[in-house]
């Protein structure tokens, strides 16, 4: 696939272009250390954050009930509200889109806008976070590598990581679970039961859907203002005829060939991109990560402002890639959207269009880090190179279910042969 813009297309230049990346360290024509102090400090300081989504009121790690002050706070099952387990007071949290105006002005975006939770991860940022308990003064440590909340071992207060630390653990927003675990178990069981005949004997014997885990997966949710162009050749059939050659008939056609070029401007609202290097690895020889993509979309418009209380009882994975690393992924997705947008305009080419050149210019983009809910069941199939991990995934909002079930090869071959014999019999009967 070529990303070269076709002849006549406007080149992808200017701030915010997918190819407009900052210079690498050491590429300045002048050593910053030789510059006057104000200018040197200006160059050295990090880029400003365009949208600050930090929760100042929760920086101490304590999320208290507004009625009784208890820290026993959980998500109300089935909706996006929080509830106090002590006095049963229930309250709602603000949608992040409404709080920070993230659904507005996409067509006016220029350059790169990054929310504070989507900032670059610092290589030396620690996973351990320590809090001083407001109840008794004890120090409580949370390991953000595998948890976002912890309970004080003295006074039982619950503390959560709400401060946006530079290790990728705290996003800007979270989309809470709606599908309950019991429902997810039922959906996984139903999915596997339909495929049980072909499944490996070991998988069927070890299948335990009750071991499903609710996990929040890290995504970048992107708004983009883009323009693009594609060029190639399209064919319109003018004649079709049949010729007998060596006792066989072959069909030929004649067609007029045209040079085709299309340009489009478009915006994209809430495009999800995986922000985990491990989940973004779609090597089908070692995992079935592509399953996660099949349960999209998520209703990201309903995501709420980050609050660690939503993660109680669930696992989570940290974001480990930055905006610059994900720009090629964004560009590739935008090219797919561009092709789909121009498709209705080339229907007259009944023999199809072959796109030979394509280019995309991202005029502006807005990046928000978000946790999305997935119920996940996994099973490891032993084999070469570490074997293969099979997943069955349930969208934690819609219940959409998809998975990979390991199959007995001999059964699959038997089904294929049986189907082939059946179709051959039908063909003979029709002759």
N, C-alpha and C positions, 0 to 999 in steps of 0.2 A: 504494500500500500504506500503510495506516495503522498506526502503532505505538501507538495509543491503547488502553489496556487496556479491556476490555469492562465493562459495568455489573456491579458485585458483585465484580470482580477486585481483589485486593489491589494497591495502588499500588506501583510499583517504587521503593522508598525504601531508604535505609540504605547503609552503607559497601559498596563493591564493586559497586553498581548500575551498569548500563551508562550511566545518566544522572547518576551521582554523580561529577562531575568536580571537580578542585580549582579554586579561584577563580583567575581570571587575574591577572597582576601589576597592581598598582595598585587592586585591588578591595577591599583591606582597609579597614575603616571607620576604622582608626587607622594613621597613618604609622609603620611599624616603626622608623624612625630615632629616633622620640621615646620609644621604650620603653627600660627599663633594659637594660644590656648583656647579662646572662644570657638575658633573654627575647628580646631582639633577635637574639642569636646562634642561639637555638633556632629562631626563625622563618626565619632566613636560610639555615640549613644545609640541604643536600639531604636528601630522604627516605632513610631507611636501606634498604639492600639486604637483602632477606629471606633470600636464598640466595646465598652466596658460592661460585662455581664456579671461581675463579681457580686456576691451577696454580702454586703458589709455587715448586715445584722446577724449573720451566721458564722462570722469569721472565728469565733471562739469555739466552734464545733458543737455548740448546744442549740438544739431546735426544741423550743419549749411550747407546750400547749398554751394558747392565748387565754384560756379560762382558768386553769389550775396550776400552770407552770411545770407540769410533769414533762419529762423527756421521753416517756414511753410513747413515741409517735410512730405510726405506721401508715402505709397506704390503705385506704378503704378498698377492699376487694371489689372489683367490678367497675370502679370509676377512678377518676384522677384526683380525688380528694385525699387529704390527710386526716387521720382520726387519732385522738388521744385514747390510749387503752385504759387510762385511769378513770377519767370522768366522761368518756365517750363523746366529747365535743368533736365536731367535724368541721373542717374548713377547706376552702379551695385555694389553689395557688394560681398565680398569673401565668398565662400562656406567654412563652418567651417571645413569640412573634408580636403580640400586642405590647409587651413590656418595652421592647426595643425597636419597634417599627420595622421588623425584618421582612415583612411582606410588601413593603412599599418601595417605589422608586427603582425597580429593577431595570426598566428601560433607560434610566438615567445613570446607571452605574458606570464609573470610570476608574481605572486602576484596580488595585487589589485591596479589598476591605476585609480585615481579619478581626473576628470577635476575640475577646481576651482569652477564652478557653481554648482557642485554636492556635494560640501562639506557638512558636517553635519550642520544641522540647530541649531543655538543657541537658547535655550529655552527663554532667556530674550531679544532676538532681537526685536526691535520695528518695527512696520509697517509704521510709519511716517518717511518720508525722507524730509529734508529741503535743498533747494538750494538757493544760492544768484544769482539772475538774472544778467546775464552779460550785459543786455541792460540798466537797470535802477538802479540796486543795491538792489531792493526789495527782500524780502525773500519769496520764494514760497514753499509750502508744498505739497507733494504727499503722499496719503494714499495707500500704495502698497497692501492693502487688497482688493481693488476694482479698482485700476487704476494704470497705469504706466507712464502716462503723465499728465501735467497740464499746463495751460496758465497763464502767469503773468498778474495779474489784472490791472497793470499800463501800461506796454508797449506792451503787447500782445505777447511777446516771448513765444514759446512753449518749455517747459523743460521736459525731460524724465529721468527715472531711469535706468541708464546704469552701475552704479557702482555695483559690485557684493556684496550685503549686505548679512549678514548671517541669513536671515529669510526665505530663499527659494523662494523669489519673482523673482530673476534674474537668468535665466538659462544660459547655455553656448551658446545655439543656438536657432534659431527660424525657423520654416518652414512656409513661408508666404502663405496666402490664394491665391488660383487661381480661385476657383468657386465664382462667384459674388452672392450677396444676391438674385437678381431676379431669377437666375438659381436655387438656393437652394429652394426658395419658390415654384417654378414650380415642382421641384422634390418631395418635401414634399406633395404638393397637389396631384400629380399623385399617390404617394404611398398610401395616405389615400383614394383617390377615388376608388381604386381597392378593398378596404376593407370596403367600406361605408355600404354595405348591412347588415353586421353583427355588425357594430359599435353601441355603446351606443347612445341613442337619445341625451343625454346631451353633449356628445363629439362632435357630428355632429353640434349641435346648437352653441357650443362655439368654434369650430375649426376656428382659425385665423392664417394661416401660415405666414402672414405678421409680426407676432410677433417673428419670428425666430431670434435667437441671434448668432452672430459670436463669438465664444469663443476659446481661446487658452488653451488647457489642458496640464498639466505637465506630462512629461514622463522621465524615465531614458532610454537612448538608450545604449545598452550594446553589446560590443564585448567580445567573450569568447573563450578560448582555453581549451578544455575539453577532458576527456576520461571517459568511462563508461563500465559497464558490466551488463548483465542480465542473469538469469538462470531460468529454469523451466522445463516443460514437454511438449512434442509434440506428436501428434498421427497421424499414417498413417493407413488409413482404408485398411483392407485385405479382408473383406467379408461383404456382405449385404444380408439379407434374411427377409422374411415376414412370420409371424406366426398368425394363426387364434385363437383368444381367446374370448370365450363368444360371438360368432357371430360378433366379430370385428377383424379386421386385424391390427397387430402391426408390425412395421418394426424395426429390430435390426441390429446391425453391430458389427463386430469384428475389433480390431485395435491393432497394435503394438505401444507400448508406449516407447518413448525415452527421456533420459535426454538431455536437450538442453542448451548450454551456448554460449553466444556471447560477444565479446569485440569490442570496436570501439573507435577510436580517431577522433575528429572532431572539427571544428571551427564554430563559429556563428558570423555573421556580422550584426550589427544594429538590435538587438532584442529589440523591444519596451516593456517597463514594466511601468504600470501606477504608477505615483508617488504621487497620491492623495489618502489618506485613505478613503475619502468619495466615490470616483469613484471606488476604489478597492473593496468596499463593494458590493458584488453581491447577497445580500439577496433579492430573488425574491418576498418576501412577502411585501416589502416596496418600491422597486424601480425596474427599468428596466435598470440598469447600464450596463448589459451585452450587450446591444445594441451597445455600443461604440466599443466593440471588434469585432463586425461583419462588421464594415466598414473599418477595416484594410485590406491591409497594406498602409502605407504612404511612399512616396519616400524620405526617410530621407537622402539619399545621396545628395539631393539638399538643405538641411538646410543651412542657412547662419549664419554668426557671429552675435551674439546678438546685436540688435539695437532697442530701445524702440519705434522708429518711426513706426515700423511695427504694433504696437498694437493700433495705433490711430483709433478710430471708432469701436474697438472690446473690448470684455471683456476678462478676464483671471482668472485662478485659481492658487493659490500658491502651490508649492510643500510642502508637510508637512511630508514626510517620508524620512529616510536616507538609505544609501547603506546597512548597516547591517540589517535593517528591511526588505529589499527586497531580501536578499540572498536566503531565502527559496523559494521565487517566482521564482527566476532565476533557482535554482536547479530543481524545478518541471518542468519548461519549457524545460530545457535541457534533463531531463528524457524522456519527450514526443518526443523530437527530436531524442534521442537515439533509442527509440522503432521504430520510423519510419525508421531510417537508417538500422537497422538490419532486418526489415521486408522482404526485397527481398531475404534474405538468408535462410528463413524458409518456403518458398512456398511449398516445398516437403511434409510438414506435412499438408495433405489435411483436417484433422480434426481440425486443428488449434494448436496454442501453448498457454499455460497458463504460463505467467511469474510470478514466485513466489518470486524471489529475484532480486533486482536491486540496483545499486549504481552508483553514479556520483562523479567524482573528477574534480573540476575546477582548472586547473593548473594556469590559469591567466585570469583576466577580466579587462575591461576598461569601466568606467561609465561616460556618458556624459548627462547632464541635458538639456532637449529640450522642447520647446513649439510646439505642433502640432495643426493644425487648424480644428475646427469642427463647422458646423452650427447646432444649437440645437433648437428643438421645444419641449416644455414640456406641459403636462396637468395633473392636480392632480385629481385623482378619490377618493372621500370621502369613508371612510370605517373604519374598526377596526384598532387599532394600528397606527392611523394617516393616514390611507388610502394608496394609491399606486400612485407613480409618473410615468407616461408613457412618454417615449422619442421617438422622431423621429429624427435621426441624419443623417447628410450629411457630407461625407469626404470632407474637404475644398480644397483638391487637385484633387481627382479623380472624385468626384460627386457620389461615391457609397452611396446608401441610404438604411437605414433599420430602423425599428421602432416597437413600441408596440402600438396597437390600442385596447382600451377597447371594449369588445364585449357584446352584449345582450345574456345572457345564454340561454334563451328560443329559440332564433333564432339558436344558435349553436346546441342545442338539436334537433330542427326541421330538420336542415340540415343533422345531423348524422342519424336520423331515416329515413329520405327520402332516403339517400344514402344506408342504410342497406336494406331497402325494395327493392330498385332497384337492388342491387347485389343479393339478395335472389331470385328475379324474374328471373334474368339471369341464376342463378344456376339451378332453376327448369326447365327452357327452354332447358338447355343443357343436362339434364338427359334423 
